[in-house]
């Protein structure tokens, strides 16, 4: 319970650092995904903080639509949750702990990327995290408002992801993030979170955010949203489940890997081996 509350406090601090709302600002210089009238209105729901037996995990894994689980490395159910999600046809990404501007370092969990690390240490930690999460096809940041604005560190993180065949999803906990620009420079998809579902832990708010996400998916032809297990997990999972039938005529629920492939048309051949299955 104490760890779950720490995770939730980390999330709230991250939201405040991103500007205090549940809607993530898309940097003006980043290109919008290509759209056409023939495309589906795609929505990719990423569920953060999986991997520590948090509240709502089972409910998320039992969801009747395809979701993406962001699994924290080096925790007690990291491998179990990643394998279970993969076996249910969901996408798995690494939820990489990264130093925030505010918050206690011990809230991050093991193997975190911090600003005092050398280039070699950053690379080593990212590689180990990828190896620890089975079936990972991408990565996003856990907290990380300080690190995602650090060009030196994020360049290394993206280099490792590219070498291992992974894309990176900017959770957008900092509106000054350099991730989008770096991704474009490295010919990677500039994928980023558009809306946080559960920055307030109430079903009414989560439902409102999910409806806002569906509206964006219809207008922009794609939308990436982030929710959480843990403190908000039961409410988040309940609202997603109850909203599936209501929204299925408006949007197509896809994994983030599907969106990266179909919207950004990104495919990559890893140049370094990966231990992931």
N, C-alpha and C positions, 0 to 999 in steps of 0.2 A: 504494500500500500504506500509506504514511504517513497519507494522508487517511482511508482506511478504518479504520485503528486509532484515529485521533482520533474518528471517528464512534462507534465501539464504546465508547471510554472515556466519551464524552459520554452514551451510553445507560446505561452502568453507573452513572455519577454521578446520572443522572436517577432510576434505580430506587431508589438509596439515599435520595435526597431524598424519594421518594414513600413511604418507609417500609420499604424493604429487601426486599420480596417481589415476586413476579411477579403477584400478584393485586391489582388496583386497588380501593381502598376507594370504594364508592359513597356519597357524602354522604347522611346520613340524611334531610335535608330535601328531597331531590329525589324526585319521583314516579317509581315504577317504570313502565316501559312497560305499557300495557294488555294483558291476555292473555285468551285464551279457548280452550276446548278445540278450536275449529275452526282456530286459527292454526297455522302451521308453526313448528317449532323453528328459528328463524333464527340463523345464525351469519355475521357479517360479519368477514372477515379483512382487516385493513389492513396493508400492507407499507410500512414507512417507509424513508427514505433513498434512494429511487430518484432518478436524475437525474445520477449522476456515474460511470456505467459500473462500478458496484460488483459484487462477486462475487454470483452468484445471481440477477441481474436477468433474464437470458435464461430461466433455469429458472422464475422466477415468471411471466414473460409467457407461457410455454408451458403454464401450468397448465390442466387440463381443466375447472376450475370457475371461477365468477366470483369474482374477488378485487377489492380496492381498492388502488390504488397511490398512495402519498403521495409526491409528487415535489417535491424541493427546487428552488427557483427559481434562475436565473442560473448554472447549472452546465453542463458541456460536453455532457451528453446530456439535459438537461431536456426540451427540446421533442421530441426523438427518442423518448424513453421514454414521454412522455405520449401522443403520437400513436399509438405502437405499442400501448399499453394500451387506448386508446379503440377502435382498429380491431379488437382482439380481444374487445371487448364488456365490458371491465372498467371500473370507475368510477375516476375520477382526482380527487384532491384535492391542494391545495397543502400541502406540508410546510414550514410557516413557521418559520424559525429564530428562537428567542427566548432571551433571556438566562437562564441558570440561576443558582442560588444559588452553585454551585461549578463550576469548570471555566474553561478559558482562552477568552477572547472569540474568538480566531482559530479555534477549533474549530467555531464556529457556521456559517461559510460567509457568503457575501455577502448584503447586504440584511437583516441580522438586526434584530429589534426589541429595543432595549435600554432600560434604565430612564432613561437620560439624555436621551432624545429628547423633543421638544416634541409637543404634540397633532398639529400639522400634519405633522411628520416621521413620526410613527407612521402617520397616514393615508396619506401618500405612499408609504411603504414597503410597506404592505399592498396598496394599489392596484397598484403596480408588480409585486409578486409574483404577484398574480392574473392580470395581463396576460401574464406570462412563462410561465405553465403552461397550454398548450392543453387545452381540454375540462374544466377544473376545475369541479366541482360543489360542492365543499366545501373545508374547510381543517382541518388539525390542527397542533399545536405540535411543533416539533423542540426537544428539551430544554425550556426555558421554566419551570423551577420557580420562578424569581423573578417572571417576567412574569405567569404565570397566577394569581398571588396579588395582582396590582396592579389594583385596580378601575378606575383612570383609564385605563390603557393597554388593558386588555381590553375596556372599554366601547367604545373607539374601534374596536378590531379587529372586534368583533361588529357594530358599526354599519356598517362598510364591507362586511362579509360580507353583511349583510341587504340593503343597498343594491344589491349586485351579484348577489343571488339565491343566495348560498352559505350553507350551514350550517357550524357549527364543531364539531369533535370534540375534546373535552378528552382529551389523552393521559394525563392524571392522573399527571404526574410530581411533583405536590405535593398532599398530602391537604388542604392549606388553600386549594386553588384556589377562585377566585370565579366561574369560568366558568359552572358550572351555574346558580347563582342569577341571574347576569346574563342568561343565555339565557332563563330563564323570565320574567324581568321584561320582556324584549324580544319575548316571544311567539315565541321560537325553540326548537327541540327541544334539550333538555339531554342531548345525546349524549356519552357518555364511554367510554373504554376500560375494560373489565372485567378483562382478563388480558393480561399480557405473555407471549408464547410463548417467547422466547429470551433471557431475562435470564441464563441460563447456556447456554454454547455446547456443548451435547451433545445428541445425538439422543434419548437416553433422557429428558432433562429436557423437551425440546421436545414429545416425544410425550406425556409426562405432563400438560403444560400444555394441550395440544390436547384431550386426553381430559377434563380438568377443564372446559374451555370447552364441550365438547359436553354435558357433564352440566348445566352452568349453562343452556345453551340449552334443554334439555329441561325443566328445572325452572322457568325464568323466561320461556320462549318466545322469548327473544332473548339474544344475547351478542355483544359487540364485543371483538375481540382484535387485538393488534398484534404483528407480527413485523418482521424487518429483512432487507435485503440488506446486503452488506458482510462484516464479520468472521464473522457467523453465517449468512450468506446461503445457502451450500451446504447446511448441515444443516437450516436452516429450510425451504427449498424441497423438499428430499428427504422430510422428514417429512410435510409437507402433501400432497405427491403420493401417498405410500404410504398415507396415512390417508383419502384421499377415498373410495375404495370401501368401506372399513370403516365410515365414519361416515355415508355418504349415506342409510342407512335410519333414522338417528337425527335428522339435522339437514338443513336446506336451506342451502346456501352461497349467500349473496346479497351484492350490493354494498352499501356503506354508504348509498348513495342510495336503494336499494330499502327498506332498513330504516327510514330516516328517513321515507319516504313511507308505508309500510305499518304501521309500529308507532306512530310519533308523528303520523301523518296530517298532515304539514307540507308545504304548498305555498306558494310565494312568487313574486310577480311583481317582478322587479328594477325599482328606481326610477331606477337609473343604467345607462348602457350598459356592456357588457363587450366586450372584444376577443376573448374566447374564442369558439371556433367552436361 
